Amino acid sequence: MSNSVEQSSGPLPAFLGNGLSFLKRQQRDWKITVLRTSLDKLAYQMVFPYLSIYIVALGAGI
């Protein structure tokens, strides 16, 4: 039973290592674009649900 746990956890570190090496091989411009896009998407997803409340708080009438 413990063998199956050890075998299933084995590929995960290799997968992370491959992902990190992939990121290291990319050019700086690509990394910046990915970071900006990710942060923009995260901020939009955090703000959008509350956008109508914010607009009303600024004084817009419904």
C-alpha positions as CSV (number, residue, x, y, z in Angstrom):
1,M,0.0,0.0,0.0
2,S,2.8,2.5,0.8
3,N,4.5,1.6,-2.6
4,S,1.6,3.1,-4.5
5,V,1.9,6.3,-2.5
6,E,5.6,6.6,-3.2
7,Q,5.1,5.9,-6.9
8,S,2.4,8.5,-7.3
9,S,4.4,11.2,-5.6
10,G,7.5,10.5,-7.8
11,P,6.3,12.2,-11.0
12,L,5.2,15.4,-9.3
13,P,8.8,16.7,-8.5
14,A,9.9,15.8,-12.0
15,F,7.0,17.7,-13.5
16,L,7.8,20.7,-11.4
17,G,11.4,20.5,-12.4
18,N,10.5,20.4,-16.1
19,G,8.2,23.3,-15.6
20,L,10.9,25.4,-13.9
21,S,13.5,24.6,-16.6
22,F,10.9,25.6,-19.2
23,L,10.4,28.9,-17.6
24,K,14.2,29.5,-17.2
25,R,14.7,28.9,-21.0
26,Q,12.2,31.6,-21.9
27,Q,13.2,35.1,-22.9
28,R,12.7,38.0,-20.4
29,D,10.1,39.7,-22.5
30,W,7.9,36.5,-22.5
31,K,8.2,36.2,-18.8
32,I,7.2,39.8,-18.3
33,T,4.2,39.4,-20.6
34,V,3.0,36.3,-18.8
35,L,3.4,38.0,-15.4
36,R,1.5,41.1,-16.5
37,T,-1.3,39.0,-18.1
38,S,-1.6,36.8,-15.0
39,L,-1.7,39.8,-12.6
40,D,-4.2,41.7,-14.8
41,K,-6.5,38.6,-15.0
42,L,-6.2,38.1,-11.2
43,A,-7.0,41.7,-10.4
44,Y,-9.9,41.8,-12.9
45,Q,-11.4,38.6,-11.3
46,M,-11.1,40.1,-7.9
47,V,-12.6,43.5,-8.8
48,F,-15.3,42.6,-11.4
49,P,-17.9,41.1,-8.9
50,Y,-17.8,44.3,-6.9
51,L,-17.7,46.8,-9.8
52,S,-21.4,47.6,-9.7
53,I,-21.3,48.3,-6.0
54,Y,-18.3,50.6,-6.5
55,I,-20.1,52.5,-9.3
56,V,-23.2,53.0,-7.1
57,A,-20.9,54.1,-4.2
58,L,-19.5,56.8,-6.5
59,G,-22.9,58.2,-6.9
60,A,-24.4,56.5,-10.0
61,G,-28.1,55.9,-9.6
62,I,-29.9,52.7,-10.6
